[in-house]
Amino acid sequence: MNLLFDTNIILALVRDKSGHKLIEYINPKEEAVYVSFVNIAEAQSIAYQNKWGFAKMQILENFFQSVRIIGISDLLLPTYIGIDAYSQRNHPDYQKYPFTTPRNMGKNDLWIAATASLLNLNLITTDADFDHLDSSFISLKKILPIELLIK
């Protein structure tokens, strides 16, 4: 299954000093890697706010040139709406939920999840923001943040 990287994975790759060992760990089968247009906006905003230098920005740009970029389009709207309603426990097609309280998701994470869901991409992340969607809307692979430092 092809992969969609969450922004935290992209940032870890930019910061990686291991000489590509981290990407090999995250993607050992060398599957196709996708990112959402939202990931680009988030990563570049973080870079701008943290005053990244030329070298680090070049690594980020090189990464984006090496992957497939998925734009936001009206094709994602039904999936975005469905995931948002499901996360709030208000989806008309669901009577039972594997979580007891609503899960508030950031709007960027909703776009990323919708992209993974619609395109059937395995979402790779370090955080728990997508956990409640695993197996219902997306296929999720969690990497512990400590794993990104060890590799």
C-alpha positions as CSV (number, residue, x, y, z in Angstrom):
1,M,0.0,0.0,0.0
2,N,1.3,3.4,-0.9
3,L,2.1,5.9,1.9
4,L,0.9,9.4,2.9
5,F,3.2,11.1,5.4
6,D,1.9,13.3,8.1
7,T,3.7,16.6,8.6
8,N,5.5,15.4,11.7
9,I,7.2,12.6,9.6
10,I,8.2,15.2,7.0
11,L,9.8,17.4,9.6
12,A,11.6,14.4,11.1
13,L,13.1,13.6,7.7
14,V,14.3,17.2,7.2
15,R,16.0,17.0,10.6
16,D,17.4,13.6,10.0
17,K,21.2,13.4,10.2
18,S,21.5,9.6,9.6
19,G,22.1,9.7,5.9
20,H,18.7,8.3,4.7
21,K,18.5,5.6,7.4
22,L,15.3,7.2,8.7
23,I,13.5,7.1,5.4
24,E,14.6,3.5,4.9
25,Y,13.1,2.7,8.4
26,I,9.8,4.5,7.7
27,N,9.5,3.1,4.1
28,P,11.5,-0.2,4.0
29,K,9.6,-1.5,0.9
30,E,10.2,1.8,-1.0
31,E,6.5,2.3,-1.6
32,A,5.3,5.4,-3.4
33,V,5.1,8.4,-1.0
34,Y,2.5,11.0,-1.2
35,V,1.9,14.2,0.7
36,S,-1.1,16.5,0.8
37,F,-0.9,20.1,-0.3
38,V,-1.8,20.8,3.4
39,N,1.5,19.1,4.5
40,I,3.4,21.6,2.3
41,A,1.6,24.5,3.9
42,E,2.2,23.3,7.4
43,A,5.8,22.4,6.9
44,Q,6.7,25.7,5.1
45,S,4.8,27.7,7.8
46,I,6.8,25.9,10.5
47,A,10.0,26.6,8.6
48,Y,9.2,30.2,8.2
49,Q,8.2,30.7,11.8
50,N,11.3,29.0,13.0
51,K,13.5,31.0,10.6
52,W,15.0,27.9,8.9
53,G,18.2,28.6,7.0
54,F,18.8,27.9,3.3
55,A,20.3,24.4,3.8
56,K,17.3,23.1,5.8
57,M,14.8,24.7,3.4
58,Q,16.6,23.1,0.5
59,I,16.2,19.7,2.2
60,L,12.5,20.3,2.6
61,E,12.1,21.5,-1.1
62,N,14.1,18.4,-2.3
63,F,11.8,16.2,-0.3
64,F,8.7,17.7,-1.8
65,Q,10.2,17.3,-5.3
66,S,10.8,13.6,-4.7
67,V,7.2,12.7,-3.7
68,R,3.7,12.8,-5.2
69,I,1.7,15.9,-4.1
70,I,-2.1,15.7,-3.8
71,G,-3.9,18.9,-4.0
72,I,-7.1,19.8,-2.2
73,S,-10.1,19.5,-4.5
74,D,-13.9,19.0,-4.4
75,L,-13.3,15.3,-4.7
76,L,-12.1,15.3,-1.1
77,L,-15.2,17.1,0.3
78,P,-17.5,14.1,1.0
79,T,-14.7,12.2,2.7
80,Y,-13.7,15.3,4.7
81,I,-17.3,15.8,5.8
82,G,-17.7,12.2,6.7
83,I,-14.6,12.1,8.8
84,D,-15.5,15.3,10.6
85,A,-19.0,14.0,11.4
86,Y,-17.7,10.6,12.5
87,S,-15.1,12.3,14.7
88,Q,-17.9,14.3,16.4
89,R,-20.0,11.1,16.8
90,N,-22.6,12.6,14.5
91,H,-22.2,10.6,11.3
92,P,-25.6,9.4,10.0
93,D,-24.2,6.0,8.9
94,Y,-22.8,5.1,12.3
95,Q,-24.8,4.1,15.4
96,K,-21.8,2.7,17.4
97,Y,-18.4,4.3,17.8
98,P,-15.2,2.8,19.2
99,F,-14.7,6.0,21.2
100,T,-17.0,7.5,23.9
101,T,-16.5,11.2,23.4
102,P,-16.1,13.4,20.3
103,R,-12.6,13.7,18.8
104,N,-11.8,17.2,17.8
105,M,-9.5,17.2,14.8
106,G,-7.6,20.2,13.4
107,K,-8.8,21.2,10.0
108,N,-5.4,20.4,8.4
109,D,-5.6,16.9,9.9
110,L,-9.1,16.5,8.5
111,W,-7.7,17.2,5.0
112,I,-4.8,14.9,5.5
113,A,-7.1,12.1,6.7
114,A,-9.5,12.7,3.9
115,T,-6.7,12.4,1.4
116,A,-5.5,9.1,2.9
117,S,-9.0,7.7,3.0
118,L,-10.1,8.7,-0.5
119,L,-6.8,7.4,-2.1
120,N,-6.5,4.4,0.1
121,L,-3.1,5.4,1.3
122,N,-1.4,4.2,4.5
123,L,-1.1,7.3,6.8
124,I,2.2,7.4,8.6
125,T,2.3,9.7,11.7
126,T,3.8,10.0,15.2
127,D,0.8,11.5,16.9
128,A,-2.6,10.2,18.2
129,D,-4.8,12.6,16.2
130,F,-5.8,10.0,13.7
131,D,-6.1,6.9,16.1
132,H,-9.9,6.9,16.2
133,L,-10.1,6.7,12.3
134,D,-7.9,3.6,12.0
135,S,-9.7,0.7,10.3
136,S,-12.9,2.8,9.9
137,F,-11.7,5.4,7.4
138,I,-7.9,5.0,7.1
139,S,-5.1,2.5,7.5
140,L,-2.8,4.0,10.1
141,K,0.9,3.3,10.9
142,K,2.1,5.0,14.0
143,I,5.7,5.6,14.7
144,L,6.8,6.5,18.2
145,P,8.7,9.8,18.2
146,I,11.6,8.1,20.0
147,E,11.9,5.8,17.0
148,L,12.7,8.8,14.8
149,L,15.6,9.7,17.0
150,I,17.1,6.2,17.3
151,K,17.3,5.3,13.6
